[in-house]
Amino acid sequence: MLVVGLGAFSALAAVGVLKRIPPRRVAGVPLAAEAPAQPPVAAPKPVYELGTHPLLSPGVPLVPVTCVLPEFGRSAAALTAYYQAAIGCLDAAWQPTLANASLPFIPPVLDVTGTASTACGARPPREQATAFYCGADHTLTMPRDRMLADVGSRASGHLAVLAHEYGHHVQSQSGILRAAQTEEKGHPKGSSAEQEMSRRVELQANCFSGMFLAAAAGRGSITKAFAKTGSDSFRNTVADSTHGTVANQVKWGSTGYRSNDTAACNTFVVPAADVG
């Protein structure tokens, strides 16, 4: 038996089953004007700028987030679970910041296998990168073999590296990464100018990593001591021409941790010595 009540009536009207009855004019009472059709809201678009990028305007913080992370483990399943939970927490921290700057956002994809090739080409050799990010398919690659060999079982170090790679995702979503790559292409391959631009990109990702660790510190699974250890873990890296000196890598991670302001991470406006 079909029972038609108010709810069913509303549902039928919504899908157009009921015939619309035109309004009837009553003497002396004007018809209400129909509301004009609203133009579609334009989807946020990336902004291809560097030092003047709106994301890097003063007063753009990360909201405090509470991360509930599973127990850290070395197996592929345990690492995947740990990284995936952390990515959800990173999403919660960065999505509102990008939205407030009218920038697009989609969650990244995680890969812990480190396959031989990516949508961006062959994966970099281990001496160049422990983990890496590909903007073409929004993938954070955290190869289990490399991470365990280079970071060991220090959970705070794993989180700091993941937050650094996620920083590249933020750069990609905002348009900063593409603008930097365009700038790099304007210089000869392997030139000091090209390498300097690479360092500005990498050190900003360190700074964004520090910002996230501070936003999560003291809540959920991330104690203040754990977050500070993660921020300081950049001292365990090595210096090279595309990432900068160890001192600068630590400095930019600490800058993000202390400031909680994306403007403090504007590596594109500082002197070359600060990104050496």
C-alpha positions as CSV (number, residue, x, y, z in Angstrom):
1,M,0.0,0.0,0.0
2,L,1.4,3.4,-1.0
3,V,1.0,6.1,1.7
4,V,1.5,9.6,0.4
5,G,2.2,12.1,3.1
6,L,4.0,15.4,3.3
7,G,7.4,13.9,3.0
8,A,6.5,11.9,-0.1
9,F,5.0,15.0,-1.6
10,S,8.2,17.0,-1.1
11,A,10.2,14.2,-2.6
12,L,8.0,14.0,-5.7
13,A,8.1,17.7,-6.1
14,A,11.9,17.7,-5.9
15,V,12.3,15.3,-8.8
16,G,9.6,16.9,-10.9
17,V,6.9,14.3,-10.8
18,L,4.2,16.8,-9.7
19,K,3.0,19.3,-12.2
20,R,3.8,22.9,-11.4
21,I,0.6,25.1,-11.0
22,P,1.2,28.6,-12.3
23,P,0.5,31.4,-9.8
24,R,-3.0,33.1,-10.0
25,R,-3.3,36.8,-9.9
26,V,-5.6,38.1,-7.2
27,A,-7.1,41.6,-7.8
28,G,-5.0,44.3,-6.4
29,V,-2.2,41.9,-5.3
30,P,0.9,41.9,-7.6
31,L,2.7,38.7,-8.3
32,A,5.9,38.2,-6.4
33,A,8.9,38.5,-8.7
34,E,10.7,35.3,-9.3
35,A,14.2,35.2,-7.8
36,P,16.8,35.7,-10.5
37,A,18.9,32.7,-11.4
38,Q,22.2,32.8,-9.4
39,P,25.4,32.5,-11.5
40,P,27.4,29.4,-10.7
41,V,30.2,29.8,-8.2
42,A,33.6,29.6,-9.8
43,A,35.8,26.9,-8.5
44,P,39.0,28.1,-6.7
45,K,42.0,28.2,-9.0
46,P,45.7,28.1,-8.2
47,V,47.7,31.3,-8.3
48,Y,51.0,31.0,-10.2
49,E,53.1,33.4,-8.1
50,L,56.1,33.1,-5.7
51,G,56.9,35.8,-3.3
52,T,53.6,37.7,-3.8
53,H,51.5,34.6,-3.5
54,P,48.3,35.1,-1.5
55,L,49.0,32.0,0.6
56,L,52.1,33.7,1.8
57,S,50.4,36.9,3.0
58,P,50.9,37.8,6.7
59,G,48.5,36.4,9.2
60,V,47.8,33.0,7.5
61,P,48.0,30.3,10.2
62,L,47.2,26.7,10.5
63,V,44.3,25.8,12.7
64,P,45.1,23.5,15.7
65,V,44.5,19.9,14.9
66,T,44.1,16.8,17.0
67,C,45.9,13.8,15.4
68,V,44.9,10.3,16.5
69,L,47.6,8.0,15.1
70,P,48.0,4.3,15.3
71,E,51.0,2.7,16.9
72,F,54.1,3.1,14.7
73,G,55.5,-0.1,13.2
74,R,58.0,-1.1,10.6
75,S,55.8,-3.4,8.6
76,A,54.3,-2.2,5.3
77,A,50.8,-2.4,6.8
78,A,51.8,-0.6,10.0
79,L,53.6,2.2,8.1
80,T,50.8,2.6,5.6
81,A,48.3,2.9,8.5
82,Y,50.5,5.4,10.3
83,Y,51.1,7.6,7.2
84,Q,47.5,7.5,6.1
85,A,46.2,8.6,9.5
86,A,48.8,11.4,9.5
87,I,47.7,12.5,6.0
88,G,44.2,12.8,7.2
89,C,45.5,15.1,10.0
90,L,47.5,17.1,7.5
91,D,44.4,17.5,5.3
92,A,42.5,18.8,8.4
93,A,45.2,21.4,9.0
94,W,45.9,22.6,5.5
95,Q,42.5,22.4,3.8
96,P,41.0,25.4,5.7
97,T,44.1,27.5,5.1
98,L,43.9,26.9,1.4
99,A,40.1,27.5,1.4
100,N,40.5,30.8,3.3
101,A,43.0,31.9,0.6
102,S,40.5,30.9,-2.1
103,L,42.8,28.1,-3.4
104,P,41.8,24.6,-4.5
105,F,42.4,21.5,-2.5
106,I,42.2,17.8,-3.1
107,P,43.7,15.1,-0.8
108,P,47.0,13.6,-1.9
109,V,47.6,9.9,-2.7
110,L,50.0,7.8,-0.7
111,D,52.5,5.3,-2.1
112,V,54.8,3.3,0.2
113,T,56.2,1.0,-2.4
114,G,58.4,3.5,-4.3
115,T,57.7,2.1,-7.7
116,A,60.4,2.5,-10.4
117,S,58.5,5.2,-12.3
118,T,55.9,7.8,-11.4
119,A,53.7,10.2,-13.4
120,C,56.6,12.6,-13.1
121,G,59.1,10.2,-14.6
122,A,61.6,7.8,-13.0
123,R,61.9,8.0,-9.3
124,P,65.0,9.9,-8.1
125,P,67.9,7.9,-6.8
126,R,68.2,7.3,-3.1
127,E,71.2,9.7,-2.7
128,Q,68.9,12.5,-4.0
129,A,65.7,11.8,-2.1
130,T,64.5,9.5,0.6
131,A,60.9,10.4,-0.1
132,F,59.4,12.5,-2.9
133,Y,56.2,14.1,-4.3
134,C,54.7,14.1,-7.8
135,G,52.4,16.9,-8.6
136,A,51.2,15.3,-11.8
137,D,49.1,12.7,-9.8
138,H,49.3,14.3,-6.3
139,T,51.2,11.4,-4.9
140,L,53.3,11.4,-1.7
141,T,55.9,8.6,-2.1
142,M,57.3,7.3,1.1
143,P,59.3,4.2,0.1
144,R,59.4,1.8,3.0
145,D,62.9,0.6,2.3
146,R,64.4,4.1,2.1
147,M,62.5,5.5,5.1
148,L,63.5,2.7,7.4
149,A,67.1,2.8,6.2
150,D,67.4,6.6,6.5
151,V,65.0,7.5,9.3
152,G,64.9,4.2,11.2
153,S,62.1,3.7,13.8
154,R,62.0,7.4,14.9
155,A,58.2,8.0,14.5
156,S,58.7,11.8,14.8
157,G,61.2,11.7,12.0
158,H,58.8,9.8,9.7
159,L,56.1,12.4,10.5
160,A,58.4,15.3,9.8
161,V,59.4,13.8,6.4
162,L,55.8,13.1,5.5
163,A,54.8,16.7,6.5
164,H,57.7,18.0,4.3
165,E,56.4,16.0,1.3
166,Y,52.9,17.2,2.1
167,G,54.3,20.7,2.0
168,H,55.1,20.1,-1.7
169,H,51.4,19.1,-2.1
170,V,50.4,22.5,-0.6
171,Q,52.8,24.2,-3.0
172,S,51.3,22.2,-5.9
173,Q,47.7,22.9,-5.0
174,S,48.3,26.6,-4.5
175,G,50.3,27.1,-7.7
176,I,53.6,27.9,-6.0
177,L,55.2,24.7,-7.3
178,R,54.3,25.3,-10.9
179,A,55.5,28.9,-10.7
180,A,58.8,27.8,-9.2
181,Q,59.2,25.1,-11.9
182,T,58.6,27.8,-14.6
183,E,61.3,29.9,-13.0
184,E,63.7,27.0,-12.9
185,K,63.2,26.3,-16.6
186,G,64.3,29.9,-17.3
187,H,67.8,29.0,-16.1
188,P,70.4,26.5,-17.6
189,K,70.1,23.0,-16.3
190,G,72.3,22.5,-13.2
191,S,73.1,26.2,-13.0
192,S,73.5,27.9,-9.6
193,A,70.3,29.9,-10.3
194,E,68.3,26.8,-10.9
195,Q,69.6,25.1,-7.8
196,E,68.9,28.1,-5.7
197,M,65.2,28.0,-6.8
198,S,65.1,24.3,-5.9
199,R,66.5,25.2,-2.4
200,R,63.8,27.9,-2.0
201,V,61.1,25.3,-2.8
202,E,62.6,22.6,-0.5
203,L,63.2,24.9,2.5
204,Q,59.7,26.2,2.3
205,A,58.5,22.6,2.5
206,N,60.6,22.3,5.7
207,C,58.9,25.4,7.0
208,F,55.4,24.1,6.2
209,S,56.4,20.8,7.9
210,G,57.3,22.8,11.1
211,M,54.0,24.7,11.0
212,F,52.1,21.4,10.9
213,L,54.0,19.9,13.8
214,A,53.3,23.0,15.9
215,A,49.6,22.9,14.9
216,A,49.4,19.3,16.2
217,A,51.6,19.6,19.2
218,G,50.1,18.8,22.6
219,R,46.9,17.2,21.3
220,G,45.9,13.6,20.5
221,S,48.9,11.3,19.7
222,I,51.4,14.1,19.2
223,T,52.9,15.5,22.4
224,K,54.8,18.8,22.5
225,A,58.0,16.9,23.0
226,F,57.3,14.6,20.0
227,A,56.5,17.5,17.8
228,K,59.6,19.4,18.8
229,T,61.7,16.3,18.1
230,G,60.2,16.0,14.7
231,S,60.9,19.7,13.9
232,D,64.5,19.2,15.0
233,S,64.9,16.0,13.0
234,F,66.0,18.0,9.9
235,R,69.4,18.1,11.5
236,N,69.7,14.4,10.5
237,T,69.6,15.3,6.8
238,V,72.6,15.9,4.6
239,A,73.6,19.1,2.8
240,D,73.3,19.3,-1.0
241,S,72.9,21.9,-3.7
242,T,69.2,21.4,-4.1
243,H,68.1,21.2,-0.4
244,G,70.6,23.6,1.2
245,T,72.9,23.3,4.2
246,V,71.9,21.3,7.2
247,A,71.9,24.6,9.2
248,N,69.4,26.2,6.8
249,Q,67.3,23.0,6.7
250,V,67.0,23.0,10.5
251,K,66.4,26.8,10.6
252,W,63.5,26.8,8.2
253,G,61.9,23.8,9.9
254,S,62.2,25.7,13.2
255,T,60.9,28.9,11.7
256,G,57.6,27.2,10.7
257,Y,57.4,25.5,14.1
258,R,57.8,28.8,16.0
259,S,55.7,31.1,13.9
260,N,52.5,29.4,12.7
261,D,52.3,32.0,9.9
262,T,52.8,31.1,6.2
263,A,54.4,34.5,5.6
264,A,57.3,33.4,7.8
265,C,57.8,30.6,5.2
266,N,58.2,32.9,2.3
267,T,61.6,31.6,1.1
268,F,61.2,33.4,-2.2
269,V,61.9,36.9,-0.8
270,V,64.9,36.3,1.5
271,P,68.5,36.8,0.5
272,A,70.3,33.9,-1.2
273,A,72.5,33.3,1.9
274,D,69.3,32.3,3.8
275,V,68.6,29.5,1.4
276,G,72.2,28.4,0.8
